[in-house]
Amino acid sequence: MLRVVVVVAVLVVFVYGLVDVIRTDARQTKGISKPAWIVVQIVLPVIGAILWFLIGRPRGTGPATASYSHPVAPDDDPDFLRNLEIRRRNQAEVERIKRLKAELDAKERGADGGPSAGTGEARGSESGDAGTPGTDEVK
C-alpha cells in the first residue's frame, strides 16, 4: 500500500510540475529557458519538479492563466462601454444643438416681420380683456 501512495505522489508532483512549466509564459521562467525546464522535468521527474517550484517558477503568481484571444462580449468590454457612452452623449448634444437652432430660426423668422407667436398672444390677450363683461366694475 505504501508503494502505491509513493508512486501516486511522485506521479502527481511530476504531472503538476510539467503542466505548470508548460502553462507558464516563456518570458517569466527563471534560471534556464522554458524548453530546458521541460527537459529537466522529464529527465528528473521529482527533482525537476522541486527545482522548478523553488528556482524556475515566477514569484507571486499561481499557475499561469491562459490568455484567450477571442473577442470579448460587448457588455464585458470596458472600452466598448466607454465608447458607447461617448457616442450617446455626442448624439444627445447634436440633438440639443438641432433643437436650439430650430428655436433660433423660428425667433429670427418672427423678428423679420413674419407671423410671430408673441404678436398672436398679445392680440388674444387684448381682445380677451375688452370682451369680458364686468372687468370695469371690479376696478
C-alpha positions as a Markdown table, in Angstrom:
| # | Residue | x | y | z |
|---|---|---|---|---|
| 1 | Met | 0.0 | 0.0 | 0.0 |
| 2 | Leu | 2.8 | 2.4 | 0.8 |
| 3 | Arg | 4.4 | 1.8 | -2.6 |
| 4 | Val | 1.2 | 2.8 | -4.3 |
| 5 | Val | 1.0 | 6.0 | -2.3 |
| 6 | Val | 4.6 | 6.9 | -3.1 |
| 7 | Val | 4.1 | 6.2 | -6.8 |
| 8 | Val | 0.9 | 8.2 | -7.0 |
| 9 | Ala | 2.6 | 11.1 | -5.1 |
| 10 | Val | 5.6 | 11.1 | -7.5 |
| 11 | Leu | 3.3 | 11.0 | -10.5 |
| 12 | Val | 1.1 | 13.9 | -9.1 |
| 13 | Val | 4.2 | 16.0 | -8.4 |
| 14 | Phe | 5.7 | 15.2 | -11.9 |
| 15 | Val | 2.5 | 15.9 | -13.8 |
| 16 | Tyr | 1.6 | 19.1 | -11.9 |
| 17 | Gly | 5.2 | 20.5 | -12.3 |
| 18 | Leu | 5.2 | 19.6 | -16.0 |
| 19 | Val | 1.8 | 21.2 | -16.6 |
| 20 | Asp | 2.8 | 24.3 | -14.7 |
| 21 | Val | 6.0 | 24.7 | -16.8 |
| 22 | Ile | 4.1 | 24.3 | -20.0 |
| 23 | Arg | 1.4 | 26.8 | -19.0 |
| 24 | Thr | 3.9 | 29.4 | -17.7 |
| 25 | Asp | 4.8 | 32.2 | -20.2 |
| 26 | Ala | 8.4 | 31.6 | -21.6 |
| 27 | Arg | 9.4 | 35.2 | -20.7 |
| 28 | Gln | 8.6 | 34.6 | -17.0 |
| 29 | Thr | 10.7 | 31.5 | -16.4 |
| 30 | Lys | 13.8 | 31.9 | -14.3 |
| 31 | Gly | 17.1 | 30.2 | -14.4 |
| 32 | Ile | 17.0 | 28.5 | -17.7 |
| 33 | Ser | 14.7 | 28.6 | -20.7 |
| 34 | Lys | 11.3 | 27.0 | -20.8 |
| 35 | Pro | 12.2 | 24.1 | -23.1 |
| 36 | Ala | 15.2 | 23.4 | -20.8 |
| 37 | Trp | 12.8 | 23.2 | -17.8 |
| 38 | Ile | 10.6 | 20.8 | -19.7 |
| 39 | Val | 13.6 | 18.5 | -20.4 |
| 40 | Val | 14.8 | 18.7 | -16.8 |
| 41 | Gln | 11.3 | 17.7 | -15.6 |
| 42 | Ile | 11.1 | 14.8 | -18.0 |
| 43 | Val | 14.7 | 13.5 | -17.2 |
| 44 | Leu | 14.5 | 14.1 | -13.4 |
| 45 | Pro | 10.7 | 13.9 | -12.6 |
| 46 | Val | 10.6 | 14.6 | -8.9 |
| 47 | Ile | 13.9 | 16.6 | -8.6 |
| 48 | Gly | 13.0 | 18.6 | -11.7 |
| 49 | Ala | 9.6 | 19.5 | -10.3 |
| 50 | Ile | 11.1 | 20.5 | -7.0 |
| 51 | Leu | 13.7 | 22.6 | -8.7 |
| 52 | Trp | 11.0 | 24.2 | -10.9 |
| 53 | Phe | 8.9 | 25.2 | -7.9 |
| 54 | Leu | 12.0 | 26.5 | -6.0 |
| 55 | Ile | 14.0 | 28.2 | -8.7 |
| 56 | Gly | 12.3 | 28.5 | -12.1 |
| 57 | Arg | 8.7 | 29.4 | -11.3 |
| 58 | Pro | 7.9 | 33.1 | -11.3 |
| 59 | Arg | 7.3 | 34.5 | -7.8 |
| 60 | Gly | 3.9 | 35.9 | -6.7 |
| 61 | Thr | 1.9 | 34.0 | -9.3 |
| 62 | Gly | -0.1 | 30.8 | -9.3 |
| 63 | Pro | -0.3 | 28.7 | -12.4 |
| 64 | Ala | -0.2 | 30.8 | -15.5 |
| 65 | Thr | -3.6 | 31.8 | -16.7 |
| 66 | Ala | -4.4 | 31.2 | -20.3 |
| 67 | Ser | -4.8 | 34.4 | -22.3 |
| 68 | Tyr | -7.6 | 34.0 | -24.8 |
| 69 | Ser | -7.6 | 35.9 | -28.0 |
| 70 | His | -11.3 | 35.5 | -28.7 |
| 71 | Pro | -13.4 | 38.6 | -28.8 |
| 72 | Val | -14.9 | 39.9 | -25.6 |
| 73 | Ala | -18.7 | 40.2 | -25.3 |
| 74 | Pro | -19.7 | 43.9 | -25.7 |
| 75 | Asp | -21.2 | 44.2 | -22.3 |
| 76 | Asp | -17.9 | 42.9 | -20.8 |
| 77 | Asp | -15.6 | 45.2 | -22.7 |
| 78 | Pro | -15.0 | 48.4 | -20.8 |
| 79 | Asp | -13.6 | 50.2 | -23.9 |
| 80 | Phe | -16.8 | 49.4 | -25.8 |
| 81 | Leu | -19.0 | 50.6 | -22.9 |
| 82 | Arg | -17.0 | 53.8 | -22.6 |
| 83 | Asn | -17.2 | 54.5 | -26.4 |
| 84 | Leu | -20.9 | 53.7 | -26.3 |
| 85 | Glu | -21.4 | 56.3 | -23.5 |
| 86 | Ile | -19.4 | 58.9 | -25.5 |
| 87 | Arg | -21.5 | 58.2 | -28.6 |
| 88 | Arg | -24.7 | 58.6 | -26.6 |
| 89 | Arg | -23.5 | 61.9 | -25.2 |
| 90 | Asn | -22.4 | 63.2 | -28.6 |
| 91 | Gln | -25.8 | 62.2 | -30.1 |
| 92 | Ala | -27.7 | 63.9 | -27.3 |
| 93 | Glu | -25.5 | 67.1 | -27.9 |
| 94 | Val | -26.3 | 67.0 | -31.6 |
| 95 | Glu | -30.0 | 66.7 | -30.9 |
| 96 | Arg | -29.8 | 69.6 | -28.5 |
| 97 | Ile | -28.0 | 71.8 | -31.0 |
| 98 | Lys | -30.5 | 71.0 | -33.7 |
| 99 | Arg | -33.4 | 71.9 | -31.3 |
| 100 | Leu | -31.7 | 75.2 | -30.3 |
| 101 | Lys | -31.0 | 76.0 | -33.9 |
| 102 | Ala | -34.7 | 75.4 | -34.8 |
| 103 | Glu | -35.8 | 77.6 | -32.0 |
| 104 | Leu | -33.4 | 80.3 | -33.1 |
| 105 | Asp | -34.6 | 80.1 | -36.7 |
| 106 | Ala | -38.2 | 80.4 | -35.5 |
| 107 | Lys | -37.4 | 83.5 | -33.5 |
| 108 | Glu | -35.5 | 85.1 | -36.4 |
| 109 | Arg | -38.4 | 84.5 | -38.7 |
| 110 | Gly | -40.7 | 86.2 | -36.2 |
| 111 | Ala | -38.3 | 89.2 | -35.8 |
| 112 | Asp | -38.1 | 89.7 | -39.6 |
| 113 | Gly | -41.8 | 90.7 | -39.7 |
| 114 | Gly | -43.3 | 87.3 | -40.4 |
| 115 | Pro | -46.0 | 85.8 | -38.2 |
| 116 | Ser | -44.8 | 85.6 | -34.7 |
| 117 | Ala | -46.0 | 83.7 | -31.6 |
| 118 | Gly | -45.5 | 86.8 | -29.5 |
| 119 | Thr | -47.9 | 89.1 | -31.5 |
| 120 | Gly | -50.6 | 86.4 | -31.6 |
| 121 | Glu | -50.5 | 86.1 | -27.8 |
| 122 | Ala | -50.8 | 89.9 | -27.4 |
| 123 | Arg | -53.8 | 90.1 | -29.7 |
| 124 | Gly | -55.5 | 87.3 | -27.9 |
| 125 | Ser | -55.0 | 89.0 | -24.5 |
| 126 | Glu | -56.2 | 92.4 | -25.8 |
| 127 | Ser | -59.3 | 91.0 | -27.3 |
| 128 | Gly | -60.0 | 88.9 | -24.3 |
| 129 | Asp | -59.8 | 91.9 | -21.9 |
| 130 | Ala | -62.1 | 94.1 | -23.9 |
| 131 | Gly | -64.8 | 91.4 | -24.5 |
| 132 | Thr | -65.0 | 90.2 | -20.9 |
| 133 | Pro | -68.1 | 91.6 | -19.2 |
| 134 | Gly | -67.7 | 93.1 | -15.7 |
| 135 | Thr | -64.0 | 93.8 | -15.8 |
| 136 | Asp | -64.6 | 97.5 | -15.5 |
| 137 | Glu | -66.8 | 97.1 | -12.5 |
| 138 | Val | -64.1 | 95.3 | -10.5 |
| 139 | Lys | -61.8 | 98.4 | -10.6 |
